[in-house]
Amino acid sequence: MPRSSAPLVPPVGALLRRYADAGEPLSCQPVAQGLLNRGYRLATTRGAYFLKQHLDSRTADRATIVRQHRATQRLHALGLPVAPPLPDATGRTVAVIGGHCYALHPWIDGRHRDGAQLSAAGSCRLGTLLGQVHTSLERVMEPSAGRTAPGEGRASARPEDTYRLIDELLRLIHTRRVRDGFDELAEHRLRERRVLLTAHAHRRPPSAAASGWVHGDFHPFNLLYRGAEPAAIVDWDRLGVRPRAEEAVRAAAIFFVRPAGELALDKVRAYARAYRRAAGADGAELAAAVHRVWWERLNDFWTLRWRYQLHDRRADPQFPAVSALAVWWTREYEAVRDAFTG
């Protein structure tokens, strides 16, 4: 469930006292990017740090965070661009203060870049990087058989469940006393999607078997660049075991979606070829992943659930492109599949 947007003040003094060389606090400014956890740029007399407060109930327990930290430490040792947490004076990387978990990371100077800001070469680098993440995780993590991340490993969505959700969301829209342009677009997309789903219900894919360790949330806000080169992959909260190729497809659908809901297929093709080489994945694996992620998108209304069921509008800006992508992808299904497999 989304967290509250009310401001919280981290216990900076109590936290820094655990570190021998972190210095005295000078400022602590929120970093406005994440939707589930909180991040701060913490400046001290010794330098700058990234302070993370773990709030997402699915992943905010200490044991889960420690596992994430160990993974990033091992990946860093292999040369991947990650920012492992800093150990405190006792060697621990998670501080539990006031019932909340905190971690201190080095501050990485960099910027986020989406697909529109990536060249063909940059798209290749992105695909290679994700392939290296997947193969490196297999080296540093325990065997993946039978292990899934929280909330994963589900069967593919059932159309009858999606129809009920569409009806519920439409009901909530109709109960609004004052409707705006977002509400009108949401109603249009919901009715449009019901028609599409009815036409394609017979294409529901079978359940997928988890196939390897993945980052779990690989998208532009979780990757920092210095110039054209990736500097740090951040936010490993959803580290877990899932079909690896599906993460590759989901990431491309976020990086390379255009505002009107189309994918930049030339960049997708360059990215996917590089990913397949780095991960050792074949075209059949990517084709199956494309089908499952397309079906997932066809049945997914998470942005509308946040707005109408949870009364949280932080995801509203993502809705226009995300909802248009499902329609465009259905129309251009073969072209999308070929971009990932050709």
C-alpha positions in Angstrom: 0.0 0.0 0.0 1.4 3.5 -0.7 2.8 5.3 2.2 1.5 8.6 3.5 2.9 11.7 1.9 3.1 13.5 5.3 6.7 14.7 5.9 8.8 12.8 8.3 12.0 14.0 10.0 14.7 11.3 10.2 16.6 10.9 13.5 19.8 12.2 12.0 21.7 12.8 15.2 21.0 9.4 16.6 21.9 7.8 13.3 25.2 9.6 12.8 26.3 8.7 16.3 26.5 5.1 15.2 29.1 6.0 12.6 32.7 6.7 13.6 33.7 8.9 10.7 30.4 10.4 9.3 30.8 13.8 10.9 28.3 16.2 12.3 25.0 17.0 10.5 24.7 20.2 8.5 21.5 19.6 6.5 19.1 16.9 5.5 17.0 17.5 2.4 14.3 15.1 1.0 15.0 13.6 -2.4 11.6 13.6 -4.2 11.7 10.5 -6.5 10.6 7.3 -4.8 6.9 6.4 -4.4 7.4 3.7 -1.6 10.3 4.7 0.6 12.0 7.9 1.6 15.4 9.3 0.7 17.4 12.3 1.9 20.6 14.0 0.9 22.4 14.3 4.2 25.3 16.8 4.4 27.7 16.5 7.2 31.1 18.0 8.2 32.7 15.0 6.5 30.8 15.1 3.2 27.4 14.1 1.6 25.5 10.9 2.0 22.2 9.3 0.8 20.0 8.4 3.8 17.3 5.9 3.1 14.3 5.3 5.3 12.6 2.0 4.5 8.8 2.2 4.8 7.3 -0.2 2.2 5.7 -2.9 4.4 6.6 -5.7 2.0 10.4 -5.1 2.2 11.1 -2.9 5.3 12.1 -5.7 7.7 15.7 -5.8 8.8 16.5 -9.3 7.4 15.2 -8.4 4.0 17.2 -5.2 3.9 20.4 -6.9 5.1 20.0 -9.4 2.2 19.7 -6.5 -0.2 22.8 -4.9 1.3 24.9 -8.1 1.0 23.9 -8.4 -2.6 25.0 -4.9 -3.5 28.3 -5.4 -1.6 29.0 -8.5 -3.7 27.9 -6.9 -6.9 30.2 -4.0 -6.2 33.1 -6.4 -5.7 32.4 -7.7 -9.2 32.7 -4.3 -10.6 29.0 -3.4 -11.2 27.9 0.2 -10.7 26.1 0.0 -7.3 26.3 2.0 -4.1 26.5 -0.4 -1.2 25.6 0.9 2.3 28.2 2.2 4.7 28.8 0.0 7.8 28.5 1.7 11.2 31.1 1.3 13.9 29.9 -2.2 14.7 29.8 -3.3 11.1 26.0 -3.2 10.7 24.4 -1.6 7.7 20.8 -1.3 9.0 19.9 1.0 11.9 16.6 0.5 13.6 15.5 3.7 15.3 12.0 4.3 16.6 10.7 1.2 14.8 12.0 2.3 11.4 14.9 1.0 9.4 17.5 3.3 8.0 20.6 2.9 5.9 23.4 5.3 5.0 24.9 5.2 1.5 27.5 7.2 -0.3 26.1 10.1 -2.2 26.4 9.5 -6.0 26.5 12.6 -8.1 24.6 11.8 -11.3 21.4 12.3 -13.2 18.5 10.1 -14.4 18.2 9.5 -18.1 15.1 8.0 -19.8 15.1 6.3 -23.2 14.6 9.6 -25.1 18.0 10.7 -23.7 19.8 7.5 -24.7 21.4 7.0 -28.1 21.5 3.7 -29.9 24.8 3.0 -28.2 23.4 4.1 -24.9 20.5 1.7 -25.4 23.0 -1.1 -26.0 24.9 -0.2 -22.8 21.6 -0.3 -20.9 20.7 -3.8 -22.2 24.3 -5.0 -21.5 24.1 -3.6 -17.9 20.9 -5.4 -17.1 22.2 -8.6 -18.5 25.3 -8.3 -16.4 23.1 -7.7 -13.3 21.2 -10.9 -13.9 24.2 -13.1 -14.5 26.1 -11.5 -11.6 23.2 -12.0 -9.2 23.3 -15.7 -10.1 26.9 -15.7 -9.0 26.5 -13.9 -5.7 23.1 -15.1 -4.4 21.9 -18.4 -3.1 20.4 -20.8 -5.6 17.1 -19.3 -6.9 15.0 -22.5 -7.1 11.8 -22.1 -5.2 12.5 -18.5 -4.0 10.3 -15.7 -5.1 10.0 -12.0 -4.1 7.1 -10.8 -2.0 3.9 -10.6 -4.0 5.5 -12.4 -7.0 5.0 -15.9 -8.5 1.4 -15.3 -9.2 -0.6 -16.8 -12.1 -1.3 -14.4 -15.0 -4.3 -12.1 -14.5 -7.8 -13.5 -15.1 -10.1 -11.4 -17.3 -13.1 -11.9 -15.0 -11.1 -10.3 -12.2 -10.1 -7.4 -14.4 -13.7 -6.8 -15.5 -14.7 -6.5 -11.8 -11.9 -4.1 -11.2 -12.9 -2.0 -14.2 -16.5 -1.9 -13.0 -15.4 -0.8 -9.5 -13.1 1.9 -10.9 -15.9 3.2 -13.1 -18.2 3.3 -10.1 -15.7 5.3 -8.1 -15.3 7.8 -11.0 -19.1 8.2 -11.4 -19.4 9.0 -7.6 -17.1 12.1 -8.0 -19.1 15.3 -7.6 -16.6 17.3 -9.7 -14.9 15.6 -12.6 -11.8 16.8 -14.4 -9.9 15.9 -17.5 -8.1 13.0 -15.8 -11.4 11.4 -14.8 -12.7 11.7 -18.4 -9.5 10.0 -19.7 -9.7 7.3 -17.1 -13.3 6.5 -18.0 -12.4 6.4 -21.7 -9.4 4.1 -21.1 -11.3 1.8 -18.8 -14.1 1.3 -21.3 -11.6 0.9 -24.1 -9.7 -1.7 -22.2 -12.7 -3.8 -21.5 -13.4 -4.0 -25.2 -9.8 -5.0 -25.9 -9.7 -7.5 -23.1 -12.9 -9.2 -24.4 -11.3 -9.5 -27.8 -8.1 -11.0 -26.5 -9.2 -13.0 -23.5 -8.3 -16.2 -25.2 -4.6 -15.1 -25.3 -4.1 -15.3 -21.5 -0.6 -16.8 -20.9 0.1 -19.7 -18.6 1.7 -19.2 -15.2 5.4 -18.4 -15.4 8.1 -20.2 -13.4 10.5 -18.0 -11.5 13.9 -18.3 -13.3 16.5 -16.1 -11.6 17.5 -13.3 -9.3 16.5 -9.8 -10.6 16.7 -6.2 -9.4 12.9 -6.1 -9.3 12.4 -2.4 -10.1 14.8 -1.5 -12.9 13.7 1.9 -14.4 15.1 5.4 -15.0 14.6 6.7 -11.5 16.7 3.8 -10.1 19.7 4.3 -12.4 22.1 7.3 -12.1 24.3 8.4 -15.0 27.5 10.4 -15.2 27.5 11.6 -18.7 26.8 8.6 -21.0 27.9 6.0 -18.5 25.8 4.4 -15.7 27.1 5.4 -12.3 24.9 3.5 -9.9 21.9 1.2 -9.8 19.9 2.1 -6.7 16.8 0.9 -4.8 17.2 -2.9 -4.5 14.1 -3.2 -2.3 12.4 -5.7 -4.7 15.4 -7.9 -5.2 14.0 -11.4 -5.7 13.5 -14.4 -8.0 11.3 -13.9 -11.0 11.5 -14.6 -14.8 14.6 -12.6 -15.8 13.5 -11.8 -19.4 10.3 -10.3 -18.0 12.3 -7.8 -16.1 14.1 -6.9 -19.3 10.8 -6.4 -21.1 9.3 -4.4 -18.3 12.3 -2.1 -18.1 12.2 -1.4 -21.8 8.5 -0.6 -21.6 9.4 2.1 -19.0 12.7 3.4 -20.5 11.5 3.6 -24.1 7.9 4.6 -23.9 7.1 7.9 -25.6 4.5 10.4 -24.2 1.9 9.2 -26.7 2.2 5.6 -25.5 4.4 4.2 -28.3 7.7 2.4 -27.8 10.9 3.6 -29.5 11.3 0.2 -31.3 14.7 1.0 -32.8 16.1 1.6 -29.3 14.3 -1.4 -27.9 15.9 -3.6 -30.6 19.4 -2.3 -29.8 18.8 -2.8 -26.0 17.3 -6.3 -26.4 20.1 -7.6 -28.6 22.6 -6.4 -26.0 20.6 -7.9 -23.2 20.4 -11.3 -24.9 24.1 -11.4 -25.5 25.0 -10.4 -21.9 22.4 -12.6 -20.2 22.6 -15.6 -22.6 18.9 -15.4 -23.3 17.4 -16.6 -26.6 14.6 -15.2 -28.7 12.1 -17.7 -27.5 12.6 -16.6 -23.9 12.2 -13.0 -24.9 9.1 -13.7 -27.0 7.4 -15.5 -24.0 8.3 -12.6 -21.8 6.9 -10.0 -24.3 3.6 -11.9 -24.3 3.4 -12.1 -20.5 4.2 -8.5 -20.0 1.8 -7.4 -22.7 -0.9 -9.4 -20.9 0.1 -7.8 -17.6 -0.2 -4.3 -19.1 -3.6 -5.1 -20.6 -5.0 -6.1 -17.2 -3.1 -3.6 -15.0 -4.7 -0.4 -13.6 -2.3 0.3 -10.7 -2.2 4.1 -11.3 -6.0 4.3 -11.1 -6.2 2.1 -8.1 -3.8 4.5 -6.3 -6.0 7.5 -7.3 -9.5 6.2 -6.8 -9.1 3.4 -4.2 -6.2 4.7 -2.1 -6.7 8.4 -2.7 -3.1 8.9 -3.6 -2.4 11.0 -6.7 1.4 10.7 -6.9 1.2 8.2 -9.8 -1.3 10.3 -11.8 1.4 11.7 -14.2 2.3 8.2 -15.3 -1.2 7.2 -16.3 -1.6 8.8 -19.8 1.5 7.1 -21.4 1.0 3.9 -19.5 -2.6 3.5 -20.5 -2.0 4.4 -24.1 0.9 1.9 -24.2 -1.4 -1.0 -23.6 -3.6 0.0 -26.5 -0.7 0.6 -28.9 1.1 -2.6 -27.8 -2.0 -4.6 -28.6 -2.2 -3.1 -32.1 1.5 -3.5 -32.8 2.0 -6.8 -31.0 4.1 -8.5 -33.7 6.3 -5.4 -34.2 7.1 -5.2 -30.5 7.8 -9.0 -30.3 10.1 -8.7 -33.3 12.0 -5.8 -31.7 12.8 -7.9 -28.7 13.7 -11.1 -30.5 15.2 -9.9 -33.9 
